[in-house]
Amino acid sequence: MDAQFWHDRWQDGRLGFHEGKVNRMLEAHIDALGLTQGQRVFLPLCGKAVDIPWLLSKGYSVVGAELSEIAVRDLFSEMATTPEVTDTGRHRRYAAEGIDIFVGNIFDLSASVVGQVDAVYDRAALVALPKDMRRHYAAHLAAITRCAPQLLVTFEYDQNTMTGPPFSIREQEVARCHGERFTIDALTDQDVPGGLKGVVAAREKALLLRPV
């Protein structure tokens, strides 16, 4: 699975991974991050998530990373917002009041480019990556966000019944990726209504990661 896989999905409009509504785990557990008004939340592989305008409406600032420029253009269009677009070298930055989205490879982002991060909300990144990329991703995410606390959303299902993404990420896998840097507490564990993609029975979990 490489960058072209995701570019093709956005180009062809195959957006089964786009939730289209505010994630129920985010709504239920945003307070667990202990944020105050104006603090900045980082969304890795954010797409055009409806979670972004929801976070803005709650008074938080948002910074995101997304591979597809189509997704980011759609995000600002759907928010009826005209962004300022600038080149940061390895990324293109789309910015408006309270929001900065960096278009490009997340592994090319640095802490200095991302800026202040007070919390991470990962609904779409860890579950999208194959196993051999996850520990590298987790280490890089911690580095560019300076180990900010995370609200992590995962799925658990029989991986033999459906190929990812999203992949089944059990708590042991979360510990393998994040356990060196964070304590991990389960907040919610619920059935996915109608099954994941309407295909397979699955559980959706919200996990709170706090720096050790």
Buried (B, 14 or more C-beta within 10 A) or exposed (E): EEEEEBBEBBEEEEBEBBBEEBBBBBEBBBEBBEBEEEBBBBBBBBBBBBBBBBBBEEEBBBBBBBBBBBBBBBBBEEBEBEBEBEEBEEBBBBBBEBBBBBBBEBEBBEEEBBEEBBBBBBBBBBBBBEEEBBBEBBBBBBBBBEBBBBBBBBBBBEEEEBEBBBBBBBBEBBEBBBBEBBEBEEBBEEEBEEBBEEEBEBBBBBBBBBEE
